[in-house]
């Protein structure tokens, strides 16, 4: 876990982005976590280095991100997930916090499958899952598509971007929702890190 002298929680954002849309969300997650006081490591899992693996191993929390392609996480992210098997066997990530975010071209797009995959990956690593923590938005006559969590997901942050749109078409509400997720994970990571320090001090 994080041993930073500043006592700031350490959060890693491990993501894959095929066309740049998910990278916009990853940056929003990073920004939210940093603004909430975390030291953030930003990792494109298709270009992962030994230093990145070390950062993942020492992080208090890891936030997984991938586009949803054909009803599930991308091949790029799956390759990363399979590469964590040694860490799974050794239990290196046990009791870290975990969370996730995804994007697809359709409002549903079977994004829940990707979020469920992230949660299962975290569970296999004996990690602790942090949900989005938001009520659904845009689900009444008085709400709008500009609400937080406009797509109504619970497990993690989900976004919808037109398949023929560039990165500027990522919805502002989805970006803000991703920022919320990053901040929420950072706050919980700070609480867990403080608790570990207190237990170590009193042991």
Phi and psi in degrees as a GROMACS rama.xvg file:
@    title "Ramachandran Plot"
@    xaxis  label "Phi"
@    yaxis  label "Psi"
@TYPE xy
-65.2475  134.472  UNK-2
-123.204  36.315  UNK-3
-69.5715  137.034  UNK-4
-64.1011  -25.8458  UNK-5
-76.6278  -8.552  UNK-6
64.3374  16.3394  UNK-7
-76.7308  139.906  UNK-8
-66.7967  151.763  UNK-9
-107.802  122.976  UNK-10
-122.87  132.763  UNK-11
-110.817  132.766  UNK-12
-105.738  108.332  UNK-13
-109.944  111.42  UNK-14
-140.665  161.281  UNK-15
-126.764  142.349  UNK-16
-135.237  124.503  UNK-17
-80.8918  -42.1712  UNK-18
-126.536  9.43394  UNK-19
101.75  -18.516  UNK-20
-66.5882  -45.042  UNK-21
-68.7075  -28.892  UNK-22
-64.447  -35.1332  UNK-23
-62.0692  -43.166  UNK-24
-66.4518  -40.8128  UNK-25
-59.6414  -41.354  UNK-26
-64.2206  -37.5166  UNK-27
-65.7431  -41.7481  UNK-28
-61.2579  -45.9736  UNK-29
-57.9787  -45.8233  UNK-30
-62.5556  -44.043  UNK-31
-62.6097  -42.5126  UNK-32
-66.1212  -43.1047  UNK-33
-65.0818  -42.618  UNK-34
-64.547  -25.5693  UNK-35
-87.1492  3.81277  UNK-36
104.816  9.22768  UNK-37
-91.4526  152.707  UNK-38
-88.2725  121.872  UNK-39
-114.387  131.847  UNK-40
-104.529  128.598  UNK-41
-108.638  117.79  UNK-42
-129.914  115.911  UNK-43
-80.1666  111.468  UNK-44
-69.0999  -12.3742  UNK-45
-86.0844  -3.11275  UNK-46
-133.678  39.3677  UNK-47
-74.6537  143.513  UNK-48
-117.719  170.635  UNK-49
-60.0631  -38.0504  UNK-50
-62.9135  -39.1152  UNK-51
-62.0811  -43.8674  UNK-52
-60.2412  -39.9848  UNK-53
-62.4925  -40.3231  UNK-54
-65.7411  -39.2705  UNK-55
-62.3647  -41.0022  UNK-56
-66.7947  -28.5811  UNK-57
-101.187  -3.88484  UNK-58
-69.5514  149.852  UNK-59
-78.1426  -28.1591  UNK-60
-147.699  146.89  UNK-61
-125.658  129.052  UNK-62
-110.411  117.961  UNK-63
-90.2874  141.986  UNK-64
-144.658  139.855  UNK-65
-160.6  149.968  UNK-66
-68.0407  158.317  UNK-67
-98.798  114.338  UNK-68
-115.958  128.073  UNK-69
50.807  41.0692  UNK-70
83.6142  16.7528  UNK-71
-167.038  -179.608  UNK-72
-64.514  157.025  UNK-73
-68.6674  159.678  UNK-74
-61.1174  -37.3604  UNK-75
-59.2676  -42.1487  UNK-76
-72.5357  -38.1579  UNK-77
-60.3213  -37.6285  UNK-78
-61.1985  -41.9977  UNK-79
-62.3466  -46.7374  UNK-80
-58.3309  -43.4001  UNK-81
-66.7031  -30.8433  UNK-82
-72.2014  -10.6247  UNK-83
-85.6833  4.05183  UNK-84
-60.7636  -36.3195  UNK-85
-63.1603  -40.2293  UNK-86
-66.2853  -35.0645  UNK-87
-60.7365  -48.1317  UNK-88
-62.5032  -40.191  UNK-89
-84.8537  -10.4855  UNK-90
69.2086  29.1049  UNK-91
-65.6624  -28.9593  UNK-92
-101.138  9.57397  UNK-93
-59.4977  134.739  UNK-94
72.1348  7.68449  UNK-95
-73.7388  160.168  UNK-96
-84.6346  152.399  UNK-97
-141.975  152.651  UNK-98
-157.157  175.705  UNK-99
-155.535  161.237  UNK-100
-148.028  153.932  UNK-101
-153.829  167.617  UNK-102
-144.433  144.511  UNK-103
-148.547  171.945  UNK-104
-78.0505  -25.0057  UNK-105
-100.139  156.053  UNK-106
-63.0823  -38.4444  UNK-107
-90.0753  -70.0654  UNK-108
63.7914  13.8809  UNK-109
59.3845  32.0037  UNK-110
-62.1951  -28.0826  UNK-111
-59.5641  -29.9227  UNK-112
-63.0218  -41.0918  UNK-113
-67.4904  -45.2106  UNK-114
-63.0474  -38.07  UNK-115
-65.7419  -36.5586  UNK-116
-63.0337  -44.19  UNK-117
-59.3984  -44.7909  UNK-118
-64.6933  -38.8352  UNK-119
-66.8707  -41.0893  UNK-120
-59.1041  -45.1763  UNK-121
-62.5219  -42.0729  UNK-122
-63.3972  -39.8408  UNK-123
-63.3014  -32.2256  UNK-124
-83.3112  3.31792  UNK-125
62.007  34.496  UNK-126
-87.9553  172.076  UNK-127
-113.664  119.565  UNK-128
-81.9063  133.95  UNK-129
-107.697  118.532  UNK-130
-77.6792  176.108  UNK-131
-66.6412  -36.9297  UNK-132
74.0077  27.1376  UNK-133
-126.957  144.303  UNK-134
-70.472  155.887  UNK-135
-64.0135  141.903  UNK-136
-102.147  176.362  UNK-137
50.8938  44.5697  UNK-138
-129.381  21.8741  UNK-139
-147.04  171.643  UNK-140
-70.6803  -16.294  UNK-141
-100.615  -1.55688  UNK-142
-100.494  169.422  UNK-143
-138.097  170.086  UNK-144
-69.3592  -4.7256  UNK-145
-92.9665  2.33715  UNK-146
-66.8159  152.274  UNK-147
-61.597  147.516  UNK-148
51.7683  48.2963  UNK-149
-63.2884  -22.7727  UNK-150
-92.2048  -4.91085  UNK-151
72.1421  40.9785  UNK-152
-96.8446  149.5  UNK-153
-108.94  -40.1599  UNK-154
-69.1245  -37.2908  UNK-155
-160.665  -170.049  UNK-156
-85.9918  131.464  UNK-157
-128.663  141.427  UNK-158
-132.011  158.301  UNK-159
-130.324  125.442  UNK-160
-132.392  132.075  UNK-161
-54.8586  137.896  UNK-162
-63.7876  -23.8584  UNK-163
-102.027  13.5808  UNK-164
-95.855  151.2  UNK-165
-84.0081  -174.025  UNK-166
-67.0206  -19.5788  UNK-167
-71.9947  -11.1847  UNK-168
-92.4913  1.72916  UNK-169
-62.86  127.02  UNK-170
-65.1779  135.743  UNK-171
-61.0999  -35.5947  UNK-172
-63.7491  -38.953  UNK-173
-66.521  -36.5081  UNK-174
-64.547  -45.1043  UNK-175
-65.4961  -36.1423  UNK-176
-64.2744  -39.9792  UNK-177
-64.806  -39.2908  UNK-178
-60.0605  -42.4765  UNK-179
-58.5891  -44.3461  UNK-180
-60.0467  -47.2807  UNK-181
-58.7754  -43.2674  UNK-182
-66.6959  -40.1394  UNK-183
-62.4262  -44.5491  UNK-184
-63.9905  -42.0252  UNK-185
-61.5157  -41.4803  UNK-186
-65.405  -43.8358  UNK-187
-66.6073  -37.1952  UNK-188
-63.6994  -38.3009  UNK-189
-63.0377  -41.3682  UNK-190
-63.6384  -45.5741  UNK-191
-64.5665  -42.6824  UNK-192
-64.1578  -40.6412  UNK-193
-64.357  -40.0166  UNK-194
-63.5852  -41.0933  UNK-195
-63.8397  -41.871  UNK-196
-63.2333  -41.1455  UNK-197
-65.3103  -41.0249  UNK-198
-65.7342  -37.7345  UNK-199
-65.6394  -38.5255  UNK-200
-67.8691  -37.412  UNK-201
-91.0963  -8.2973  UNK-202
